[in-house]
Amino acid sequence: MSPMALATLGVSVSKSLNIPPIAGAIVGVLIGGIWMLITEDEQQQPLHPTYRRQYYCNNCDRSFSPNLRN
């Protein structure tokens, strides 16, 4: 559902409804742009939060990974 595909669809629908084709193209581009923004946001956000275990030292105020070996 790219903006160009929806603009083409909007032109054909507007022609069949006796509306100027440019109006259908503009509406199609706007809907396609909004659709891309919505789907882009969903793809970038992880589905589940990622947790990292760390140990905190109260004496030196530092965090350490449990994989750290002395």
Rosetta silent file (secondary structure, phi, psi, omega in degrees, C-alpha in Angstrom):
SEQUENCE: MSPMALATLGVSVSKSLNIPPIAGAIVGVLIGGIWMLITEDEQQQPLHPTYRRQYYCNNCDRSFSPNLRN
SCORE:     score description
SCORE:     0.000 S_00000001
   1 L     0.000   68.639  178.180    0.000    0.000    0.000 S_00000001
   2 L   -80.192  158.813  177.949    2.382    2.672   -1.177 S_00000001
   3 H   -58.782  -35.275 -179.709    1.213    6.281   -1.592 S_00000001
   4 H   -67.413  -40.855  178.750    1.645    5.971   -5.370 S_00000001
   5 H   -65.182  -41.543  178.647   -0.548    2.869   -5.543 S_00000001
   6 H   -70.735  -30.414  175.054   -3.225    4.521   -3.429 S_00000001
   7 H   -65.204  -42.018  177.667   -3.026    7.689   -5.561 S_00000001
   8 H   -63.646  -42.843  177.021   -3.664    5.573   -8.666 S_00000001
   9 H   -63.162  -40.687  179.114   -6.574    3.868   -6.921 S_00000001
  10 H   -63.974  -38.015  177.676   -7.917    7.253   -5.841 S_00000001
  11 H   -64.155  -45.011 -178.266   -7.801    8.560   -9.418 S_00000001
  12 H   -68.085  -37.949  178.443   -9.737    5.586  -10.741 S_00000001
  13 H   -68.555  -40.823 -179.123  -12.337    5.776   -7.950 S_00000001
  14 H   -67.434  -33.043  176.227  -12.764    9.527   -8.377 S_00000001
  15 H   -64.602  -40.385 -178.954  -13.293    9.116  -12.132 S_00000001
  16 H   -72.041  -22.797  179.491  -16.076    6.607  -11.518 S_00000001
  17 L   -97.336    7.280 -179.172  -17.718    8.974   -8.985 S_00000001
  18 L    60.931   38.261  175.860  -17.476   12.016  -11.312 S_00000001
  19 L  -110.416  146.909  178.677  -15.016   13.787   -8.987 S_00000001
  20 L   -55.267  134.013 -177.222  -11.900   15.516  -10.363 S_00000001
  21 H   -59.389  -30.370  179.985   -9.066   12.940  -10.578 S_00000001
  22 H   -63.951  -33.877  178.120   -6.609   15.257   -8.825 S_00000001
  23 H   -65.164  -42.713  178.328   -8.792   15.139   -5.695 S_00000001
  24 H   -64.845  -37.222  178.729   -8.668   11.342   -5.704 S_00000001
  25 H   -65.662  -42.990 -179.242   -4.896   11.413   -6.206 S_00000001
  26 H   -64.861  -44.575  179.097   -4.381   13.796   -3.288 S_00000001
  27 H   -62.927  -41.836  179.118   -6.592   11.739   -0.984 S_00000001
  28 H   -62.397  -42.384  178.915   -4.786    8.555   -2.053 S_00000001
  29 H   -65.182  -41.631  179.400   -1.355   10.072   -1.379 S_00000001
  30 H   -64.221  -45.936  179.977   -2.456   11.327    2.046 S_00000001
  31 H   -64.503  -41.301  178.141   -3.928    7.976    3.061 S_00000001
  32 H   -63.739  -39.958  178.085   -0.838    6.157    1.754 S_00000001
  33 H   -65.482  -42.465  178.099    1.504    8.487    3.649 S_00000001
  34 H   -64.935  -41.490  178.691   -0.418    8.053    6.876 S_00000001
  35 H   -60.076  -42.882  179.285   -0.457    4.283    6.359 S_00000001
  36 H   -64.315  -39.838  178.778    3.331    4.253    5.884 S_00000001
  37 H   -64.470  -41.035 -179.208    3.857    6.285    9.063 S_00000001
  38 H   -66.272  -46.571 -177.508    1.660    3.949   11.093 S_00000001
  39 H   -71.988  -29.353  177.602    3.298    0.769    9.820 S_00000001
  40 H   -67.112  -41.362  178.665    6.797    2.233   10.171 S_00000001
  41 H   -63.745  -39.000 -179.851    6.193    3.005   13.860 S_00000001
  42 H   -66.957  -33.738 -177.309    4.954   -0.530   14.478 S_00000001
  43 H   -75.274  -30.093 -175.638    8.019   -2.084   12.859 S_00000001
  44 H   -81.615  -26.223 -178.273   10.537   -0.061   14.849 S_00000001
  45 L   -83.996  131.492  177.766    9.134   -0.777   18.296 S_00000001
  46 L   -68.072  147.877 -179.102   10.122   -4.127   19.777 S_00000001
  47 L   -72.309  -37.285 -179.165    7.234   -6.412   20.631 S_00000001
  48 L  -126.339  138.789  178.018    8.656   -7.430   23.990 S_00000001
  49 L   -65.521  146.824  179.590   10.950   -5.412   26.218 S_00000001
  50 L   -99.937  128.182 -179.169   14.487   -6.698   26.493 S_00000001
  51 L  -109.272  139.169  174.546   15.835   -7.145   29.996 S_00000001
  52 L  -119.757  127.515  179.151   19.505   -7.249   30.952 S_00000001
  53 L   -80.641  134.038  176.668   20.493   -8.601   34.299 S_00000001
  54 L  -141.337  152.255  175.937   23.006   -6.465   36.166 S_00000001
  55 E  -108.435  141.788 -178.176   24.411   -6.416   39.637 S_00000001
  56 E  -114.575  131.567  178.771   24.798   -3.174   41.536 S_00000001
  57 E   -96.976  121.295  179.757   27.563   -2.520   44.050 S_00000001
  58 L   -74.780  -21.211 -178.846   26.494   -0.301   46.933 S_00000001
  59 L   -78.111  -43.488 -175.657   30.112    0.450   47.914 S_00000001
  60 L  -109.223   -0.105  178.556   31.384    1.811   44.585 S_00000001
  61 L    57.020   43.706  177.889   28.036    2.708   42.947 S_00000001
  62 E  -124.052  153.907  175.860   28.746    0.718   39.786 S_00000001
  63 E  -104.205  143.054 -177.943   26.723   -1.803   37.828 S_00000001
  64 E  -129.970  145.290  175.463   28.258   -5.073   36.670 S_00000001
  65 L   -78.708  144.297  178.532   27.205   -7.693   34.172 S_00000001
  66 L   -68.619  -15.214  179.472   26.775  -11.210   35.567 S_00000001
  67 L   -83.327   -8.647 -179.080   29.006  -12.437   32.709 S_00000001
  68 L   -73.778  126.303 -179.207   31.957  -10.414   34.026 S_00000001
  69 L  -118.542  144.361  179.539   34.581  -12.696   35.571 S_00000001
  70 L   -88.382    0.000    0.000   37.544  -11.704   37.698 S_00000001
